[in-house]
């Protein structure tokens, strides 16, 4: 369609760089009744928001959880809230209300924040795997190696690197001219589909390199996590008592589930992107964006005994306070 291509009279031309006033988010193609899927995403988002806010509240209010490990857990919950909020409300506004046009600046801002929080989810899982690696393989040195200071340094470095990486990706997009199609074949301003629109008019080699770098940033933490669990498995077999082995393994199960939920769909999609149909890729990536943030707090509540006890204690305290207030009012 003609209105979905760049018109030189409607573009901002600065130093021969053609920047269109808007892009068109195509979303799903020829799938009926997709509004039910978007409603489902809305419910998932609400559960994610409530669950992760609850996790952050429990960690903040219970002093027994003010340990180095829970700095990473709090950061993961915060990242899940921000990542879901960057993705789902805009997705619902785009497709439920047929507002598929997005301005150039809004598109770049959306790209920045969605990929920033996606990278931070990966980094947070890596930091948690480092915590488990030290706890099981070097238990006598755990409190020397995993301290509040070291955890703040790790999370701070992860945030700084993720921000720098995405600022660089956005800056490389701004040097491109979009002189033909303005249709982004995704459900948001995805980096790959966006820079490929400029391929007929600009040199996109730096953007391809950046795309590989972003994929590597998602892939290398997974390699570290797999390597750390190989070391953990080896260490578990050196434990002579079966009950000690089971207890050590239980401390890793919640983290392993989080890793599987996050990495398997992402890597499946990116490694097979050339043969996966567009609709299947969009469904897979959209679910990957919203399901892990929803499941993370549920898994931690059900699988982590320490957190479960803290949550029960906090809820019991709240009920007792409410009962006192009701008694005083009567």
C-alpha positions as CSV (number, residue, x, y, z in Angstrom):
1,X,0.0,0.0,0.0
2,X,1.3,3.4,-1.0
3,X,0.8,5.1,2.4
4,X,3.0,2.5,4.0
5,X,6.1,3.6,2.1
6,X,8.2,6.6,2.8
7,X,7.3,9.8,1.0
8,X,10.2,12.3,0.6
9,X,7.7,15.2,1.0
10,X,6.7,13.9,4.5
11,X,10.1,13.0,5.8
12,X,12.6,14.8,7.8
13,X,15.8,15.1,5.7
14,X,18.9,16.0,7.8
15,X,22.2,15.5,6.1
16,X,20.5,13.2,3.5
17,X,19.2,10.9,6.3
18,X,15.5,10.2,5.6
19,X,13.5,9.8,8.9
20,X,9.8,9.0,8.3
21,X,7.2,10.5,10.7
22,X,5.9,7.1,11.6
23,X,6.2,3.3,11.1
24,X,3.4,0.8,10.8
25,X,3.4,-2.2,13.2
26,X,2.0,-5.1,11.2
27,X,1.5,-7.6,14.1
28,X,-0.2,-10.9,13.3
29,X,-1.2,-11.6,9.7
30,X,-4.6,-13.1,8.8
31,X,-5.3,-14.7,12.2
32,X,-9.0,-14.3,13.3
33,X,-10.1,-13.5,16.8
34,X,-6.7,-12.2,18.0
35,X,-8.4,-9.9,20.4
36,X,-8.8,-12.8,22.8
37,X,-5.1,-13.4,22.7
38,X,-4.5,-9.7,23.6
39,X,-7.0,-10.0,26.5
40,X,-5.1,-13.0,27.7
41,X,-1.8,-11.0,27.6
42,X,-3.6,-8.3,29.6
43,X,-4.5,-10.8,32.4
44,X,-0.9,-12.1,32.3
45,X,0.4,-8.6,32.7
46,X,-1.8,-7.9,35.7
47,X,-0.7,-11.1,37.4
48,X,2.9,-10.3,36.7
49,X,2.6,-6.8,38.1
50,X,0.9,-8.0,41.3
51,X,3.3,-10.9,41.8
52,X,6.5,-9.1,41.3
53,X,5.4,-6.1,43.4
54,X,4.6,-8.6,46.2
55,X,8.1,-10.1,45.8
56,X,9.7,-6.7,46.1
57,X,7.5,-5.7,49.0
58,X,8.4,-8.9,51.0
59,X,12.1,-8.5,50.3
60,X,12.0,-4.8,51.3
61,X,10.0,-5.3,54.5
62,X,11.6,-8.5,55.9
63,X,15.1,-7.9,57.3
64,X,16.0,-11.6,57.1
65,X,15.9,-11.3,53.3
66,X,18.3,-8.4,53.2
67,X,21.1,-10.8,52.0
68,X,23.3,-10.5,48.9
69,X,21.3,-13.1,47.0
70,X,18.0,-11.2,47.4
71,X,19.6,-8.1,45.9
72,X,19.6,-10.0,42.6
73,X,16.1,-11.4,43.2
74,X,14.7,-7.9,43.9
75,X,16.5,-6.6,40.8
76,X,14.9,-9.5,38.8
77,X,11.4,-8.6,40.0
78,X,12.0,-4.9,39.3
79,X,13.2,-5.7,35.8
80,X,10.2,-8.0,35.2
81,X,7.8,-5.2,36.2
82,X,9.5,-2.7,34.0
83,X,9.9,-5.1,31.1
84,X,6.2,-6.1,31.1
85,X,5.2,-2.4,31.4
86,X,7.4,-1.4,28.5
87,X,5.8,-4.1,26.3
88,X,2.2,-5.0,27.2
89,X,0.3,-1.7,27.6
90,X,1.7,-0.4,24.2
91,X,1.0,-3.8,22.6
92,X,-2.7,-3.7,23.8
93,X,-3.1,-0.1,22.7
94,X,-1.6,-0.9,19.3
95,X,-3.7,-3.9,18.4
96,X,-6.9,-3.8,20.5
97,X,-7.6,-0.2,19.5
98,X,-6.0,-0.5,16.0
99,X,-3.4,2.2,16.6
100,X,-0.7,0.5,14.6
101,X,1.1,3.7,13.5
102,X,3.9,4.7,15.8
103,X,6.1,7.8,15.5
104,X,9.8,7.6,14.8
105,X,10.9,8.7,18.2
106,X,8.4,6.5,20.0
107,X,9.6,3.6,18.0
108,X,13.2,4.1,19.0
109,X,12.2,4.7,22.7
110,X,10.2,1.4,22.7
111,X,13.1,-0.5,21.1
112,X,15.5,0.9,23.7
113,X,13.4,0.0,26.8
114,X,12.2,-3.4,25.7
115,X,15.6,-4.7,24.8
116,X,17.2,-3.0,27.9
117,X,14.9,-5.0,30.2
118,X,15.3,-8.2,28.2
119,X,19.0,-8.0,28.5
120,X,18.7,-7.2,32.2
121,X,16.6,-10.3,32.8
122,X,19.4,-12.4,31.2
123,X,22.0,-10.6,33.4
124,X,20.0,-11.1,36.6
125,X,19.7,-14.9,35.9
126,X,23.4,-15.0,35.4
127,X,24.1,-13.2,38.7
128,X,21.8,-15.7,40.5
129,X,23.6,-18.6,38.9
130,X,26.9,-17.1,40.2
131,X,25.4,-17.0,43.7
132,X,24.4,-20.7,43.5
133,X,27.8,-21.6,42.0
134,X,29.7,-20.1,44.9
135,X,27.2,-21.3,47.5
136,X,27.6,-25.0,46.5
137,X,31.2,-25.2,45.1
138,X,32.8,-22.8,47.6
139,X,30.6,-22.8,50.7
140,X,33.4,-21.8,53.1
141,X,34.2,-18.8,51.0
142,X,30.6,-17.8,50.2
143,X,30.3,-14.9,52.7
144,X,33.6,-13.5,51.5
145,X,32.9,-13.8,47.7
146,X,29.1,-12.9,47.7
147,X,28.7,-9.7,49.7
148,X,26.3,-6.8,49.5
149,X,29.1,-4.8,47.9
150,X,29.9,-7.4,45.3
151,X,26.2,-7.9,44.4
152,X,25.6,-4.1,44.0
153,X,28.7,-4.0,41.8
154,X,27.6,-6.8,39.6
155,X,24.0,-5.5,39.2
156,X,25.3,-1.9,38.7
157,X,27.8,-3.1,36.0
158,X,25.0,-5.1,34.3
159,X,22.7,-2.0,34.2
160,X,25.5,0.2,32.9
161,X,26.5,-2.3,30.1
162,X,22.9,-2.9,29.1
163,X,22.2,0.8,28.9
164,X,25.3,1.4,26.9
165,X,24.6,-1.5,24.5
166,X,21.0,-0.3,23.7
167,X,22.1,3.4,23.4
168,X,24.6,2.3,20.8
169,X,21.9,0.2,19.0
170,X,19.5,3.2,18.9
171,X,22.3,5.5,17.7
172,X,23.1,3.2,14.9
173,X,19.4,3.2,13.9
174,X,19.4,7.0,13.7
175,X,22.0,7.0,11.0
176,X,19.8,5.0,8.6
177,X,17.5,6.3,5.9
178,X,14.1,4.7,5.5
179,X,13.2,5.5,1.9
180,X,10.8,2.6,1.1
181,X,8.6,0.4,3.2
182,X,7.6,1.5,6.7
183,X,5.9,-1.7,7.7
184,X,7.7,-3.4,10.7
185,X,6.9,-7.1,10.6
186,X,6.7,-7.6,14.3
187,X,4.5,-6.8,17.3
188,X,6.7,-3.9,18.5
189,X,9.6,-1.9,17.1
190,X,11.9,-4.9,16.9
191,X,15.5,-4.2,16.2
192,X,16.0,-6.7,13.3
193,X,12.8,-6.0,11.3
194,X,13.4,-2.2,11.8
195,X,16.9,-1.9,10.5
196,X,16.2,-4.2,7.6
197,X,13.7,-1.6,6.3
198,X,16.6,0.7,5.6
199,X,18.7,-2.0,3.7
200,X,17.8,-0.6,0.2
201,X,18.9,2.9,1.1
202,X,21.6,2.7,3.8
203,X,24.6,0.6,4.8
204,X,23.2,-1.7,7.5
205,X,26.4,-3.7,8.2
206,X,27.0,-1.9,11.6
207,X,23.4,-2.7,12.5
208,X,23.8,-6.4,11.6
209,X,26.9,-6.5,13.8
210,X,24.9,-4.9,16.6
211,X,22.1,-7.5,16.1
212,X,24.7,-10.3,16.5
213,X,26.1,-8.5,19.6
214,X,22.6,-8.3,21.2
215,X,22.1,-12.0,20.4
216,X,25.5,-12.8,21.9
217,X,24.7,-10.9,25.1
218,X,21.6,-13.2,25.4
219,X,23.6,-16.3,24.5
220,X,26.8,-15.9,26.5
221,X,25.0,-15.7,29.9
222,X,23.3,-18.9,29.1
223,X,26.7,-20.5,28.4
224,X,27.9,-19.3,31.7
225,X,24.8,-20.6,33.5
226,X,25.2,-24.1,31.8
227,X,28.9,-24.2,32.7
228,X,28.1,-23.2,36.3
229,X,25.6,-26.0,36.7
230,X,28.1,-28.5,35.3
231,X,30.4,-27.4,38.1
232,X,27.5,-27.6,40.6
233,X,26.6,-31.1,39.4
234,X,30.2,-32.2,39.8
235,X,30.3,-30.7,43.3
236,X,27.0,-32.4,44.3
237,X,28.4,-35.8,43.5
238,X,31.3,-35.2,46.0
239,X,28.7,-34.8,48.7
240,X,28.6,-38.1,50.5
241,X,25.2,-37.9,52.3
242,X,22.2,-38.2,50.0
243,X,20.1,-35.8,52.2
244,X,22.7,-33.1,51.9
245,X,22.8,-33.6,48.2
246,X,19.0,-33.3,47.9
247,X,19.0,-30.2,50.1
248,X,21.7,-28.5,48.0
249,X,19.9,-29.4,44.8
250,X,16.6,-27.9,46.1
251,X,18.4,-24.5,46.4
252,X,18.9,-24.6,42.6
253,X,15.6,-25.8,41.3
254,X,13.8,-22.5,41.3
255,X,16.7,-20.9,39.5
256,X,16.9,-23.7,36.9
257,X,13.1,-23.4,36.2
258,X,13.5,-19.6,35.7
259,X,16.5,-20.2,33.3
260,X,14.5,-22.8,31.2
261,X,11.4,-20.6,31.0
262,X,13.4,-17.6,29.8
263,X,16.2,-19.0,27.6
264,X,14.6,-21.9,25.7
265,X,11.9,-20.0,23.8
266,X,14.3,-17.0,23.1
267,X,17.1,-19.2,21.7
268,X,14.7,-21.4,19.8
269,X,13.2,-18.4,18.0
270,X,16.5,-16.6,17.3
271,X,18.4,-19.7,16.1
272,X,15.5,-20.8,13.8
273,X,14.2,-17.4,12.8
274,X,14.8,-18.1,9.1
275,X,12.4,-21.0,9.0
276,X,9.8,-20.0,11.6
277,X,6.7,-18.3,10.1
278,X,6.2,-14.7,11.1
279,X,3.0,-15.4,13.1
280,X,4.7,-18.2,15.0
281,X,7.7,-16.1,15.8
282,X,5.5,-13.2,17.0
283,X,3.5,-15.5,19.3
284,X,6.6,-17.2,20.7
285,X,8.4,-13.9,21.4
286,X,5.4,-12.2,22.8
287,X,4.8,-15.1,25.2
288,X,8.5,-15.1,26.1
289,X,8.1,-11.4,27.0
290,X,5.2,-11.8,29.4
291,X,5.2,-15.4,30.8
292,X,8.6,-15.4,32.6
293,X,7.8,-12.2,34.5
294,X,4.4,-13.7,35.5
295,X,5.9,-17.1,36.5
296,X,9.1,-15.8,38.3
297,X,7.3,-14.7,41.5
298,X,5.1,-17.8,41.6
299,X,8.1,-20.1,41.3
300,X,10.0,-18.2,44.0
301,X,7.0,-18.4,46.4
302,X,6.5,-22.1,45.8
303,X,10.1,-23.3,45.5
304,X,12.1,-21.1,47.9
305,X,11.4,-22.1,51.5
306,X,13.1,-19.1,53.0
307,X,11.0,-16.7,50.9
308,X,7.8,-18.7,51.6
309,X,8.3,-18.4,55.3
310,X,9.0,-14.6,55.0
311,X,5.8,-14.1,53.0
312,X,3.7,-16.1,55.5
313,X,5.2,-14.1,58.4
314,X,4.4,-10.8,56.6
315,X,0.8,-11.8,55.8
316,X,0.2,-13.0,59.3
317,X,1.6,-9.7,60.7
318,X,-0.8,-7.8,58.4
319,X,-3.8,-9.9,59.5
320,X,-2.9,-9.3,63.1
321,X,-2.6,-5.6,62.6
322,X,-5.9,-5.5,60.8
323,X,-7.6,-7.5,63.6
324,X,-6.2,-5.0,66.2
325,X,-7.6,-2.0,64.2
326,X,-11.0,-3.7,63.9
327,X,-11.1,-4.4,67.6
328,X,-10.2,-0.9,68.5
329,X,-12.8,0.5,66.1
330,X,-15.6,-1.6,67.7
